[in-house]
Structures are given as structure tokens and as C-alpha cells.
Amino acid sequence: MSNVLMVCGHPNLNESVSNQGIISEFTRLCPQAEVRCLDRLYPDWKFDIAAEQQALRAADVIILEFPLYWYSVPALLKKWYEEVMAHGFALGSTGTALHGKRLLVSVTVGAPGEAYRQDGAMGHTVKEFLLPLLQSARLCGMEVLEPVCSTGMMFVPGVSTAADRERLEGLAREHAQRLCGAVARALGGGRMTVKAVRLYEQGFMTEPFAKGGEEGEDRFDPRVRYRSSLQNYVIDTGSEVILIDTGTPAEYPGMVPTPDSKIYIGSRVEDYVSALRTAGYTPEQVTKVVVTHKHEDHTGELRSFPNAKIYIGKADADALGLEGPNIVRATFSDGPYHNFPRSQVIAEGVRMVEAVGHTLGNSLIIAEDGGLFYMFHGDVTYTDEALYENKLSIVYEDRARARETLDRVRDFVRANPTVYLSTHTPLGIENLEALRVVDLEVPVESQPVGDVAFKTASGKYACAVCGYIYDPDQGDASQGVPPGTAFADLPEGWACPLCHQGKDKFSPA
Ligand SMILES: Cc1cc2nc3c(=O)[nH]c(=O)nc-3n(C[C@H](O)[C@H](O)[C@H](O)COP(=O)(O)O)c2cc1C
């Protein structure tokens, strides 16, 4: 990520919590960026105008970093602006030095977010207070990007506590991650659009389910629950509409949550095709579908895209018995991609990467837009917490290779600014909306699970992987199990008729 300049207008960074935190995290995530802290470079407030103008000339993206003071920029930054953005440099008939550059305002604000609404205490949004600054940049021929803003960033020495400081430091890191995402996106020129296709929400999964794959489920607390959901994604490259997975089938009955459920995907938002339309696309527009793996909650509507080629790992295509002129069994013959040894080009900037473990034909997809990487990883982890804590879920077909894949994913996100797009946690949607870049050093903050209406046990058992419900009254004719067979009496080799998981993946429904 080159040609990024941050000018920090905080008048006293030594006393700062938020801006200092943002700068140190931003510098770590975007080491190529040049950061100029005006109070440190110019303790006497006497600027080297030529040096400042030269730094601006060299930049493609210019970040103005500051705390909001009296609804405006601090005096130090105002002085800098007035002196450096001189006639003949930034404006006037020969003052074209900033034309075409992008300006990104990064601001911290003391009062809480609810105060900065038209009906709130301040009567205006933060962006409205930034108007003179944003308009000045436009006057200088700059393209103004959406500001990155954090509210409630007030630390009062002697009044605020150590816990307040820690909370603010966390918010500052998160702010820096959003900023880094916005910069990467700006450098990419916003060529690509990625959207979530939202299918289920307000579910949960237990800690043993999400993290117990290597150490064993009993090492984790079944009372700890993470938020769960189900969403897939669509990539619009400008010339192609590419789906990553196709959700559950429209006729999927959903899951019934019980107090013992290991995973409950939540209540339905929309069926897949409707959700795709809500995201702005018709099935006919889709040119390619890339399947991360064979499970029914990722392949449910493969039938619905008449104009699409379907890319899927061979082992999973074979397991599903997929045949037809539109089925492409991925060969991964386009060489390594970063630290992944085998990959296949799907479209310009979009790669399918072999990532065996969760299933034997498992893949993940990485889309690169400028300096920013979107990782659609299927179920390499179920929660983002598991990515940060480096834990495998209990669902895999080859544990050793699932470990190898998770190691590679962690190495990749460490080395590249990556938005981690999960299928089974709403963090996937939240990461996308904020363009939040993964920082493995800063664990994601778990939000509490909302209220769930549990049902009592019924003798039925639900598959934790695909949601199939075994009903003892029905039995399972496909495997010769007569009606009236209790779940406990199913034969040893019995497996889920939909996704082929064993009995151990079932819990009472
Ligand atoms: C002189 C001064 C003026 C401020 N004016 C505002 C203001 O107009 N609105 C607001 O919400 N916060 C205001 N604040 C709070 C700061 O925005 C907040 O403390 C700052 O963003 C925290 O960043 P820091 O920890 O990097 O200093 C003001 C603070 C100071 C010192």
C-alpha cells in the first residue's frame, strides 16, 4: 500500500489516548504509509511549507487525523491547512498539485454517537460539522472519501478509569482497522463490489462446537454461546456477478433450537434467491458460482442459476454427484497464490484456493481489490473468535489438513490487509460493512447472543452441520431404517442423509 500520507493535527499527542492509539495501530497495519505528526515535527507550530507540500504531492491518499475540537479541526491543523494549501499550490489557475488525490478524514469525537444526530444534543451529524473541511478539499480538486469517525472517545485524566482507557484503546485499534480498509479500498478504486446475501439471523453456536476440534469439546464451556447467522456473498466485478455459495434450499425446514443444540442457525430472513434479489441481483445475471464446499447450507440453490458455471473442488463435486456441462471441477492449476500452494483463477482479481480439511474438496475464495483482500472462507472457522484464538471447529473430514488450512489462513491475514467474510457469524456482515481488516493481535469482541425461544426435546435429532432433522416416527428409508427407530438405536455406520456426517454431529431437536 504505497503513497498514503497521514497528517495528524492533534496538538498534544503525548496526552492523547485515541489518536495516539489510532496512529500506532495504523502504522502497524499499513507500514508503508508516511505519518506526519504536526505537533512533533513542529513544536513551535512553524511549518516547513515546502516539505509539507512535497509530502502531499507524493501521496495518492491523504488522511487528516485529528480529534474534533469545538466542532472543528484543532487550531494546529487549521493553521497547517491555511499555510500549506497555498494559492498556486492547491488552488488558483496553476495550483493543481492536489487534483485527483483522495482525502480521507479520520476523526475522533468526545460526545457519544447518539448526540450527533439531527434529533440529538448536537443537532447535527459529525459529517455535517466537517463540511468546511470537506468542501475546502473539493475546491482543491480532491476526491473526498467517506470520513472514518469514532464517537464517545473521551478520556478525562483523574476521572476516567483504567478500564475506560482500555476500552478506548480497543476502539482506537478498531478505528485504525476501518481506516486501513477504507484506504485499501480507495487505492483499489472501488472496482469491485461485495455484498452479503442474508439468509438466517439471530442464531447461536456453543464454544465446544466452534473451538473443540483439536483439544476436545469437553475443554470448552457449553454455556458459552456465540452469535450465529447464515449468509453467503456476491462479488460484482463490474463485468461479472459471481456468487460464493448458494445457501440452503428454499424448502429447507430450518432448525429447532433446544437448550442442548450445539448450533442453531437462527430464524430465516429470506430464501436464497429472494435474498440475492434484495442484494440487487437476479439469478440470470450470475455468470459464476464458486462453491466453498459440499454442505447443504452452501449448495442449496445451485439449481437456480441458468447462466452460471459452477466451480467446486473435485472431491466435493463427486460426493454430491454433480454432473453437467456447467459443472467445473476445480483443478487449481494456476499456481500458488501468496502462501497457498494451489489456486485457480475465477475472474480478474478473484481466485479459488485449495483449502482441504473441513471437507475433502474444500476451497476458499480470495478477491483482491487494490490493496484490500476479501476472504470468503466457507467454514474454515465458524466464528471469527476461533480464527483469532486459532481453534478448529468439531466439523472436519481431515483434521490434519484442516489445521494446515487454518495455519495458512492465519499467515495470509497476518501478511495482507484482509476482510474475513464468514458464513455462520454476523461478524461476516459487520466486517464487510465496516471493511474491518483482521488484526490477529487484537481479538474480536464477542457480542452477547439475543434471546432464543427454546423447544423441549421431542425424540428428534438435528444435524449440526446441515440442519437435517432425524424423526424417529419417520425413520430413514434411504438407509433402510424403519419408522419407530429411536435415534440411539440407529446403526453404527448411519450418517446424515444430506451431508453424510456421523451421529456424533447430531443433537436433540
Ligand atoms: C479543546 C477541546 C475541544 C473539544 N471539542 C469537542 C467537541 O466540539 N465535540 C466533541 O464531541 N468533543 C470535543 N472534545 C473532545 C475530543 O474530541 C476528544 O477528547 C478527543 O477526540 C479524544 O482524542 P485524544 O484521546 O486523541 O485526545 C474536545 C476536546 C478538547 C480538548
The ligand as an SDF file (V2000), in Angstrom:
LIG
                    3D

 31 33  0  0  0  0  0  0  0  0999 V2000
  -10.3590   21.8660   23.2670 C   0  0  0  0  0  0  0  0  0  0  0  0
  -11.2620   20.6850   23.1020 C   0  0  0  0  0  0  0  0  0  0  0  0
  -12.4410   20.8340   22.3940 C   0  0  0  0  0  0  0  0  0  0  0  0
  -13.2870   19.7280   22.2060 C   0  0  0  0  0  0  0  0  0  0  0  0
  -14.4320   19.8910   21.4800 N   0  0  0  0  0  0  0  0  0  0  0  0
  -15.2530   18.8460   21.2960 C   0  0  0  0  0  0  0  0  0  0  0  0
  -16.4400   18.9970   20.5320 C   0  0  0  0  0  0  0  0  0  0  0  0
  -16.7420   20.0440   19.9860 O   0  0  0  0  0  0  0  0  0  0  0  0
  -17.2450   17.9270   20.4170 N   0  0  0  0  0  0  0  0  0  0  0  0
  -16.9460   16.7140   20.9830 C   0  0  0  0  0  0  0  0  0  0  0  0
  -17.7360   15.7830   20.8460 O   0  0  0  0  0  0  0  0  0  0  0  0
  -15.7900   16.5450   21.6590 N   0  0  0  0  0  0  0  0  0  0  0  0
  -14.9600   17.5700   21.8450 C   0  0  0  0  0  0  0  0  0  0  0  0
  -13.7820   17.4060   22.5250 N   0  0  0  0  0  0  0  0  0  0  0  0
  -13.3920   16.0420   22.9370 C   0  0  0  0  0  0  0  0  0  0  0  0
  -12.3580   15.4750   21.9780 C   0  0  0  0  0  0  0  0  0  0  0  0
  -12.8770   15.3640   20.6800 O   0  0  0  0  0  0  0  0  0  0  0  0
  -11.8690   14.1050   22.4550 C   0  0  0  0  0  0  0  0  0  0  0  0
  -11.3500   14.2850   23.7360 O   0  0  0  0  0  0  0  0  0  0  0  0
  -10.8120   13.5700   21.5240 C   0  0  0  0  0  0  0  0  0  0  0  0
  -11.4120   13.1500   20.3210 O   0  0  0  0  0  0  0  0  0  0  0  0
  -10.0840   12.4000   22.1370 C   0  0  0  0  0  0  0  0  0  0  0  0
   -8.9510   12.1080   21.3760 O   0  0  0  0  0  0  0  0  0  0  0  0
   -7.4900   12.0040   22.0490 P   0  0  0  0  0  0  0  0  0  0  0  0
   -7.5710   10.9630   23.1330 O   0  0  0  0  0  0  0  0  0  0  0  0
   -6.6220   11.5640   20.9210 O   0  0  0  0  0  0  0  0  0  0  0  0
   -7.1380   13.3460   22.5660 O   0  0  0  0  0  0  0  0  0  0  0  0
  -12.9430   18.4780   22.7530 C   0  0  0  0  0  0  0  0  0  0  0  0
  -11.7650   18.3510   23.4820 C   0  0  0  0  0  0  0  0  0  0  0  0
  -10.9450   19.4420   23.6670 C   0  0  0  0  0  0  0  0  0  0  0  0
   -9.6690   19.2660   24.4530 C   0  0  0  0  0  0  0  0  0  0  0  0
  1  2  1  0
  2  3  1  0
  2 30  2  0
  3  4  2  0
  4  5  1  0
  4 28  1  0
  5  6  2  0
  6  7  1  0
  6 13  1  0
  7  8  2  0
  7  9  1  0
  9 10  1  0
 10 11  2  0
 10 12  1  0
 12 13  2  0
 13 14  1  0
 14 15  1  0
 14 28  1  0
 15 16  1  0
 16 17  1  0
 16 18  1  0
 18 19  1  0
 18 20  1  0
 20 21  1  0
 20 22  1  0
 22 23  1  0
 23 24  1  0
 24 25  2  0
 24 26  1  0
 24 27  1  0
 28 29  2  0
 29 30  1  0
 30 31  1  0
M  END
$$$$
